[in-house]
């Protein structure tokens, strides 16, 4: 009998199986592909890729560009296959044995608990308040009492959608013990407009993670980046294999970042759609709409599972949380194109009002 790593059998699997949806608003993706001008430059650049060579300067080019935009050095930037890989590496580097503890809020990004198990660390979940707000004093208390090696905050938070103030983020940074690394996962920052970037110089144990998957619609390319002190970047970098990023993703992300101004109207449109749909959803009887600073909306409805099944029959993919703790009867809806949003809303309205 084959002998697998201890604990592997008990690891949960992340479900990525998809259907051919008519309307797909279940994965917090951008429902628009590359802007035409960006696509032209990307295709032109990819035509000149040396497929027979390992990645080399392409990695440095993107690091330098990101660093310049944030008034940092390229040594303060680490790239990964999506911010998810970066977070996984941080859990690995600050985990390692059951004596190592990693603290994060719940409900939040579901992979935090999985990464903690994979890192053989003790994941410690701190419950958010009833309205999904963060009790910063409680969070700090748990981090310090448990002598955690890593604390994580997703801001804005997924899947609840709410943002935490920079004052709250700085309170945590200022009050957790100095031997604890503090990661702020800013996957949805572009929709929020507030970032902890300005705190990096003041708190050398802070780390900020970003992704190209959401606001820039590069989910298929898998590109993310981490900003931190040079010493942290150097240590986390040791957990990566050589040439861990492929050239196709690197050159695509490099051009997208150069032309990020092309995405401003799209981001503004997604924010406007989020606000519009929140107003409409709030009018539906029995539907609770939670505040959102992201590209998605979380709602609660007593017949959420029945509603989700109905929407699936209509070819509309929403994210249902079923009976997940603290997310019972909740559905998460990503913002699609205006016509897509109108279509799923009309179906939802017909269902809800028909059962009021």
Secondary structure, 3 states (H helix, E strand, C coil): CCCCCCCCCCCCCCCCCCCCCCEECCCCCCCCCCCHHHHHHHHHHHCCCCCCCCCCHHHHHHHHHHHHHCCCCHHHEEEECHHHHHHHHHHHHHCCCCCCEEEEEECCCCHHHHHHHHCCCEEEEEECCCCCCCCHHHHHHHHHHCCCCEEEEECCCCCCCCCCCHHHHHHHHHHCCCCCEEEEECCCHHHHCCCCHHHCCCCCCEEEEEECCCCCCCCCCCCEEEEECHHHHHHHHCCCCCCCCCHHHHHHHHHHHHCHHHHHHHHHHHHHHHHHHHHHHHCCCCEEECCCCCCEEEEEECCHHHHHHHHHHCCEECEECCCCCCCCCEEEEECCCHHHHHHHHHHHHHHHHHCC
